[in-house]
């Protein structure tokens, strides 16, 4: 199935009419470059897509999408149709609307980018090309005499990308894009040559993992100002709140029970000795870019401060099976090299379902932060991520369960009762280090339910078998 498109076209306060449907060859709703190209061919004037109005479809792709489009010049008469218009479809404003979904704010954004490019010695030499627009970002390509530069704008719930990129650049400038300008929720970036690494080879995976982990290890004592708190104790509380909210209506009682039983893993994850640091949050190969050399890491809008295991698992989910074992090993070996007393292998196993719960929390943040017409992009995603977490308890990835590395200083990590932040002493390898025991404990069909009680604050599902010592 492919995407078909219709558009309601405005010019300032005037509604000029509608056009479509017509097909475009890219199925994803947020990819608006082919929409702009087709509309400019039809209307003979430059246009910009402001936002999604309605969509007949799901999953972020295919179906029929209707957009609000702003014409920068008035098209000739007769090219647009007068059609019945739902009351308020174009005029009703939402307090959650992104700035780039409003014509005046979008013009201001593009003017800022042109000024920033000029100040960086890269004056714009032609038409700005709109590449992508949706509730999570707007992306534009600006031509200059020395090659293109890129404008990216992000919503209020995104991380401050400029601050995160700057933090990584201080450690390893080649790891991230070069910033040419920055402002409130907007950055201007130098073009990164090459292609996105969706079909990454084993060599590319290793070349991405090792320097990124090295940079995260170096940043473990330097939290960027304003970076949101995603430490394990905070995430455990947010997952708990998510299950107490409307998403519970989309889940079965068993799915909720199994998810609550996972609470103890947050504490076990803290025992693995990985430091809190800057987490990318969406570290998949589509956010790596390479021209054959070491990949550059892009898109830090989901960054936060917390346990870095999520980045190792996010890459794992998107890679071809032939390189998943390589990715897990490269990530784990890199962390052992920088934190010898850590146990990244156990962290990967413990966090496989937790990573999906983190995704569920983030998807709910998307839904809470966007206007109603954009909700089809993410509707149902929190519940789907929770179900994926439950499935991974029953059927953990063999690339993680089969992973084994010699540990330096095995048994030397210090356990912490996270609710009290009190060291409990040295530990010896326990049965919980074995994935088979972990499966027995949390298997959806066999794990007994236990009443929740408060441990130093938030409600966590503790039971005697979960405590480090008895």
Helices and strands as residue ranges (DSSP letters): E 3-11, E 14-24, H 33-43, E 47-56, E 63-71, G 99-101, H 103-119, E 129-133, E 138-142, E 149-153, H 161-171, G 173-175, E 179-183, E 186-190, E 195-196, H 202-218, E 229-230, H 232-243, G 246-250, H 253-261, H 263-270, E 276-279, G 285-287, E 288-290, E 296-297, E 304-307, H 309-318, H 321-338, H 344-369, G 372-377, H 381-394, H 398-401, E 414-417, E 422-426, G 431-433, H 435-442, E 453-454, E 459-460, G 464-466
